[in-house]
Amino acid sequence: MNAQDAMGQTTTQTSRPPDVGRKFADDGRVLPFAGNTIICHLPQQGEASQAFDALLDIYRAMPSRDWMRKVTALPPSSYHMTIFGGANDKTRAYPQWPASLPLDMPMDACNAVLAERLKRFRMGKDAGPFHMRVNPDEPPIGETPLTIRLLPADEDTTHRLRHLRDHLSQVTGIREPGHENYRFHITLGYQFAPLTDAEVVAYRADLARWKAELARKVPVIALGAPEYCLLADMFAFKRQFYLR
């Protein structure tokens, strides 16, 4: 049965988005989300910055969309592709917490242990650059905004990313759900309230157009060496060092 939002518009999204209460409040405010992660920031300077510039065009267009009243846009400085999600203070359960570390270990101590392991780690033949392209497929029904799905642009990148993620799982002691089928992406914003049916239609049309424009402007997105980063929330990912 369809519900109605606060403005009386019909919506079939009756449950709150999955990150509400974890990463964002139900009014869109960013919440603490301490942890660590391995990512590739989108280059903001030089020849490889075309993707960042194209995403800035999307960022500029977001405020004009009615459905954005239910989405918190991330700062462009945070734009990145996750290589391997690390540990965080709100998911203290194996296997998403490092296998050899106590579940009650302070987050700072966990960060330090993983940093030492990753400083000794060598990527070898799995090192970047990584060449990605926009995934043009429609997002799954029910997927919340605002995500640009990516695919490896060639077989070499596919194999290197798969091997690298397997090795990082071994080094960190973390095994994410869906490890083998992980879908690479760039997150531009988080939904914090259900969309109406009309907003879902508008959102999906906007996303399809934006993805097509991004793919046209930047057929291949080049990403460099992965970075070990710490975060206090989803607005900033502080690089500690590049993986070697």
N, C-alpha and C positions, 0 to 999 in steps of 0.2 A: 504494500500500500504506500502511495506517495505521501511525503510529509510536506510541510511548508516552512520556508525560512522566516527570519524576523520581518521581512518585507512582504510576506504573504505569497511568495512565488513558489511554484511547485518544484520539489527536488526529490530525486530518488536516492541521493546520497544521505542516508540516515545515520550513519556512524561518523564519529569525528575522525579526522585524518590521523594516520598512525603515529606521526611525530609530535602531536599535541600532547603536552604533559611531559615529554622527554626533551625535545629540542626547542619547542616553542609553546607559549601559553595560548589559551583559547582566544585571546584578543590579539595574537600575532607578535607579542613581545618575545624576543630571544631569551631562552633560559640557559642557565649554566649547563655545559656538557663537556666536562673536562676529559681529555684523553690524548691519544697519539694516533698517528696515521701515516701512511706512505702514499704520497701523491705526486703528480706533476702539475705545478701551476702553469696556467697559460702564459706564455711569454708576452710581456707588455711592451717590449722594445725590440727593434731590429726587424729583420726580414720575416721572422716567424710570428710576428705580432698581428698578422691579418685576422686570425680567428678572434683574438681579443677585441680588435676594432669592430668586427662584425657583430660580436655579442654586445658591445656597447650600443650599437644601433637598436638591438632588441631591448636592452635596458632602458633606453630613451623612450621606446614606444610603450613600455609596460604601463605607466601611469594612466594612459588614455583608455585602457581596457577595463570595462565594468567589473569583470570577474577578479581583477587584481585587488579589489577591496577585501578579498578573502585569502590573499597570498602575501607573505612577507618576502620582498625581494632581497636577495643577498647582495652585499657590496661587491662590485666588480673586482676589487682587489683580491677577493677570495676565490675567484673562478679557477677551477682545477679539475683534473680527472684523477679519481682515486685508483691507485694501483693495487693497494692492499689495505683494507681497514684494520686498524690496530685494536687496542684495548680502550675502553672508556669506563668512566666512573659509574655509569648507570646500567651496565651490562656485566655484572660480576657473577658469571656462571660459565662453567666449561661447556663447550670448547671455545667460546668466544673470549674467554680470559686465558692468558698464557698458562699452559698446562702445568708448568713447574712452579708457579707462583701462588702464594696463599690468596684466597679470595678477599681477605680483609687487608691486603697490603695497601698502604697509602698510594694514591695515584702518582705522586712525585717519584716514589721509589720504583714503581712499575715502569714509569717513563725512563728512568735511569738504567734499569736492567736491560730493557729492550734497546736503548741507545747503544750500550756497550756491545750487545750481540750484533747489532746492525753495523757498527763501526768495523767489526772484524769480518763481516760478510763481504764477499766479492761476487758481483753479478756475472763476470766473465762474458761469455758470448750472448748473454741475455740482456746486456746493457742497451740503452737507447742509442739513437733517437727512435721514438715510436711514431709510426705514421697511422693516423686514424682518419675516418671519414664519418659523416653524419649518417645515422641509421634512418632511412626515409620511412620506415614502417609506422603505421598507426600505433600509438601507445596502447597497452592492454586496457580493456574496460576497467574502470575503477582506479587506474593509476593517477595519483594526485600530481598537480602541477608543482614545479615547472622544471622539467628535465629534458635535456638534449641527449638522447641516446647516441652512442658512438659504436662503430665497428672498426676492427683493424683493417687498414687499407690494403694489406698484402699478406701473403702466407707467412713470410718471415716474421712480421710483427705479431701475427697470431701465435706462432710457436714460441717466440721469445716471451711474450706476456704470459702464456700458459705456464711455461717452465719457471719464470720468475715468481709467479704467484705460488706455485708449488714449493719452491725453495724458501720463500718468505714464510710460508706456513710452518715449515720445518724449523726455521731459525727462531721464529717468535713463539712457537707452541700454540698458535691460534688457528682454529679451523672454522671459517665462517660458514653458516648455512648456505647451501647453494654454491659452494666454492667452485665446483666444476663448471657451473653455468653462469658465472658472474657476468653481469651486463655493464659494460663501461659507459660512463655518462658524465655530463657536466650539469650540475645543479645550479639553477638560476634563482630559485625561490621555493618556499615551503607553504603549502596550503594549510590554513588553520581553522577553516570553517567549511561546511558542506556547500558545494556549488548547486545552484538550481539547474534544472534540466536545460534551460536556455543558456546558462553560463557554461555548462559543459560543452554544448555545441559550439559556442563562440570560442571557448578556450582551445578546443581541438582544431578549429579552423585557423586560429591565430598560430598555434604551434606548428601546424603543417606548413603554413606560409613562411614562418620564421626559419624552420629547418630547411626549406627549399632555397631561401635566400642565402642562408649560411653555406649550404653545400655549393651553391653557384659561385659565391665569393671566394670560398676556401675549399676546393675539392679535397685537399689533403691537409689535415691538421698535424703539424709536426711538434712533438713534445720531447723535451730533453731528459736529463737524468732524474730519476725519482728522488724525492726529498723526504727525509724523516721530519715530521712536523708535530708540534704540540698545539692543542687548542683548548681554550677556555669555554668557547661556545662556537656556533656555526658561522660567525661573522669573520673570523680570522684564523689562519693556519700558519703558525710561526715556524719557519724553517730552522732546524737545528743543524743539519748537514745534508749533503748530497750522498746518496749511496754510490759506491764505487764498484 
